[in-house]
Amino acid sequence: MRRLLFCLIAGLLLVAPAAAQPAKGTFLRVLNFWPLPVGISIDGQTALETLVADDGSAYLPLAAGTHTITLSDPADDTLLHAPLEISAADGHNYLLALGGTPENPAHAFVLDETSALRSANLQRGSVFLLLNVSDTPLTVFFGSLNITLAAAGYAAGDAPAGSSVLSVFAGDAALLQAAFTGVPNAYSLLALAADAENGYRLLTYHYSSLNAAEFLAGFGIGGAQGVDLALAAFENAGLLDELAGAEPLSVFVPVNAAVDAVPEETLDAWLETRIFLEAVMAYHIVPGDHSLLAVRQQLQRDAQPVAWATLQGAALAFGLLDDSLSVGSGTGVQARLLGVPYRVRNGMIYLIDRLLTPPALPQPTPTAVTTPLPAP
């Protein structure tokens, strides 16, 4: 019954074009696998004051030509690496990766992403770029692929469909094994980085040139971990224009299992009055392009509360639940963040395991939901 109530109408099934790159234009994507924050300057001008550890969300504009990039400690401006030179071609996108551990000097390299992906003879809309952000050669088994990566090396190709396992070796020594789930119409950036505590780790980032509405419509993962029920709820709440707009936003999307867990009578009440459903779903949208890594680090550092204002008006509060990041109203049940975030053209998408409700829902009015629902 609830799937009939929250089913996607046919017109919602947006046609999502294939996307091998996250956006058009020339920019520098920065990945910080150094265990401390880093500041970035381009041609002597501060481009980014602080990029926290493990953050891959920074995009810096570049003009065609030769540039000098410096990486420093934000606390005292100490250089972490020798200046890097980059010759940017018009229309190409570049990647700067910084790795290392406190015991070893930082190392960094710049990669022309556009040329790397073009040289891979890609056949599908879902592709991957695998980086070895370490100073040790590695052998990687990824789906049906067998890849040898030199230190600071990379490989690009079509991403394996569905779920697969990535295994990493240095010689005969097994370093790590990690699960990977491919997403349609996405560019997956996977980075293998040295870790002082655990040896090696895999960091995964998903990017898409689609907007949030298009990406969710073509998400391609069904069942309990799908997002079709949440997307239908955004549609019935009249919020698809927000998800497809040009303004940056961060969207917290409950998976199907989270929507299925809501009592039937509650869903019926929300569907009978759009203002209820609009308030609930607007509470899942935060204006602005936000990274949760800085939130986690702040919570771990000083345990001060962190809150973001939502489109609905009330704030989302963040906390740590069994060392996992949680989000909610700050009182009652909190939702856990699931998997890895997805960067889309107009912001970030985070999957969560519960449907959130604002602290106080508005009073109902007789305005009915106007989106037609399919017959049983």
N, C-alpha and C positions, 0 to 999 in steps of 0.2 A: 504494500500500500504506500509506504513512504517513498519508495523509488518512483511510483507513479506521480506522487505529489511533487517531488523534486527532480523529475526527469527533465533532461534537456530537450527543448523543442528543436525541431529540425533546423530552423533558421539560425540556431545558435552554433551549429557545427561549422565553424569558420574554416575556410580553406587556408591552410598554413603553408606558405612557400618554404622550400628547402633553404637552410641557412648554414653555410660552412663557416661564417665569420660573425662575431657578435655585433658588429656595427660597421657602417661605412665611414670613411674619413681617416685621417692620419692621426694616430694617437700612440702613446707609450703606455702599455699595461705593466704595472709593477707588482712583483710577487716578493714578499719579504719572508724568507725562511730562516733568516737570522733570528736567534731567540730573543732579541731585544728590539725596541722601536728603532726606526731609521728615519732620518730626514733626507729629502731629495731636492737638489738644486739643478737647474738646467741653465747653462751659459751664465753662471754666477747669480741667477735669480732663484729665490726660493719657490719651488713648484709644489712642494708638499711638506708641511712642517713636521708631521708625524705619521708614519705608517706602522701600525702595531704588528707584532710577530704573527706569522701565518696568515696575514691578510693578502688577498689577491683581488681586492675590489677597486684599486686605485687606477684611474685613467687620466693621463696627462696629455694635453694637446701638443702636437708637434707640427712645425712647419717644415717643408722640404728644405734640405741643406744639412750641413754638418753642425753637430751640437756636442757640448761637453757636459757630462753628467757626473755629479759628485754625490756621494753617499756619506752621511755623517750621523753622529750620535746627537739626538735632539737636545740632550741635557747640557752638553758642553761644546758642541760643534766639532768634536774630534772626528777626523776622517776614518771611516771604516774600511775603505778600499781606495786604491789609486783611481784618479778620474778616468772615466770611460768616454771614448769617442764613438759617436754614432752618426752615420751618413744616412739621413732619412730620404727615401724616395717619395715623390708625390703619390698619395693614395695608398701607401703601404702602412700596415700596422706593425708595431714592434713590441717586444716583450723584454723586460729587464728582470732577471731573477737574482736574488741575493741569498746565499746559503752560508753554512758553516755552523760551528758550535763555539761556546765560550772558550774551549780549550784550543781551538784552531783558528787561524786567521780567516776573516770573512772572504768569500770569493763570489764573484758576480760575472754575469755575461749577458750580452744583448743578442736577441734573435729576431730576425725579420719573419714575423708570423705569416704574413701574406705569401712570401716566397716559399716558406716551409710547407704550407698547405697546398699551394699550387703544384709543387713538385711531387706530391704524393699520389697523383693520378686518382683522385677521389671519385667514388661512384655514387655515394648516397648523401643525403642531407645531414646525417649525423656522423660527425668525424671526431677524432681525438688527436691531441698533441701530447706526447709523453716526454717529460723532461727528466734528465738526471742532474739534479742540483746538488751534486757532490763531487768530490775529487777522486772517486773510485769507479772504475768500469763496472757495469752491471749487466746481467743477463735477465731478461724479462719474458715470462710466458703469459700471454694475455689473450684469453679465448683460444683461437687456433693459431695465434701469432707467436713467433719466437724471435725476440728482438735483442740485439746486443747494442748497448748504449755506452759510448765512451764517456769519460768524465766531462761534465758540462755538455753532454750530447743530447740529441733529441730524435724522435721518430714520429711520423704522422701517418694517419690512415683512416679508413672507414671504421667507425666504432662498432664493436660487436653488438648485435641486437639482443635485447633481453638481459638476463643476468649472466655474468661470467666471473671468473676468478683471475686475479692478477697475482703472479708469484714472482718473487725477485731473488736472484742469487748473485753472490760474488764468488766466482770460481765454483767450488762444490758446496759452499756454505749457503744455506737457506737464510735469507734476511727477513723476509716478511711475506705474508699472504693476505690479500684483501679482496673483498667482493666489489663488483662494479655492476651498476644497472644502467644500461643505455637508455637515453631519452630521445624521442624523435625530434627532428628540427633543432638540434643543439650541437654546440661545439664543446667538447669535454676536454679540459686541460688537466692533466694528471702530472703531478710533480713528486719525484722521489728525492727526499731530503734526509741528510744525516741528522740524528737525534742523539744528544749527549746521554740521555737516560735510557732510550729504548733501541739504540742502534740505528734503525731506519724507519721512516714513516712515509705513508702515501697521503698526499693532500689532493683533493679533487674539487674542481670548480667547473660548473656548467654555465655556458653562455649561449644566448640566442639573439638573433636579429629581430625576432618577433616581439610584439608588445605583450603585456601580461595576459590580456584576454585571448590573443591568438595562441600563445604558448600553452595556456591551460586547456584550451579547446583541443589542441593536438598533442596533449601530454603522453598519451599512448600507453599508460600503465593502468590496467583495469583492476577490478576487484576491490578488496578492502583498502588497498594503498592508492587507489585512483583518486581523481579530484572532480569527477563529473557531477557529483551531487553538490559540491561547493560552488562549482561554476554555474549550475542551474539556480542556486540560491542567489548568487550575485546578479544573475539575469533577472529573476523575479523581483529583486530589490531595486532594479533600475540602476545598477552600478556598473554595467559593462562599459559605458562611455568613460568612466573614471579609469578602468583597467586598460582601456585602449588609448587613453589620452597621451599627450606629449609631456605633461607634468610628471616629474619623478615621484615614485611611490615605493613603499615596501609593503608587500601583501603577505599576510599570514593565512595560509590556506589549509583548512581542516580536511584530512583525507576522508574517504567514504566511510570508513569504520567509525570515525568521530561523529559524522552526521547520523549514521545509523543508531548510534548510542543515545541520541536525544529522544525523550519520550514522545510517543505518537501524538498525544494531546497537545504537547508544546508546539510541535511542528504545525499542527492544524491551526492553532491560535495565531502563529506567525503568518501563515498563508492567508488567513481570513482578513488580516489587516496589514497592508504594505508597510505602514510606519514602523510596526514591530520588526519585520524582516529587514527593512532598510537600516534600522538602528543596529541590529545584530551584525549584519554583514559589513556595514561601514566601520564597525568597531574592529574589523580585521584589516583595515587599510590605514597605513600611516603615511601622511604626505612626506616626501623626501626620500632620498636614496641612502639607506642606512646599512652599516655593517655591524653584525652582532659580535664580531671578534673583540672590538673595543669595549662592548658592554661586558662580555665575559671577563676580560682582563681587569676592568674596573671593579667588578664584583669580587674577584679573587684578591685584588689588591687591598681594598679598604671596606668592602662589604656595604658601601653606601647604596641606597636604593637608586635604581635607574628606571625612568619612565619616559615614554614617548606619547605625545598627543595623537589621537586617531582622527580620522575623518568624521567619526560620529561625535567627537568632542571630549569624551572621557579618555583617560590615559591608560595605556598598557604598561604594566609593571613587570620588570624582569627580575629573576632570581635564580639561584642554583638549587636544584633538586637532585640529591645524590650525585653531585658533580656534573649534572646535565643542566643545560640552560632551559629555564621555564619562562612562560609568559602568561599573563592573565590580568585580572583586575587588582591583584595584590591581596585580595581576601578570597577565601574559599579555594576551590580546585584550580590548579594551574595546568596549562598545557605544556607538553614537552615538545621541543624542536626535534624533527625527524630528518635523518639523512643529512644531505648537504644542500646549501642554498643554490638557487638558480638565478643567474643574472640575465635579465631580459632588456630589451631596448629602452624601456622606461623605468627601470628600477630593479628591485630584488623580490624574489618569491621564496618564502619559507614554508615548509610543510609542518603541520602540527597535529597532535593526536587527540585534540578536543575542539569542539565548537565553543567559542568564547561568547560570553554575554556581558554587556556593559553593566556597571554597578547599579544603574537605575534605568529601566526601560521607559520610553515615553508612554503617555496614556494613549490608548487606542482611539482611532477615529473610524468612521464608516467607509474610508477609502479602500476599496477592494483591490487585490492584485489583478492587474489587467492582462498580464501575459497569459495567453491561452495554454492550458494544460492538456496533455493527451488524454483521451478517454481510456478507461480500463480495458 
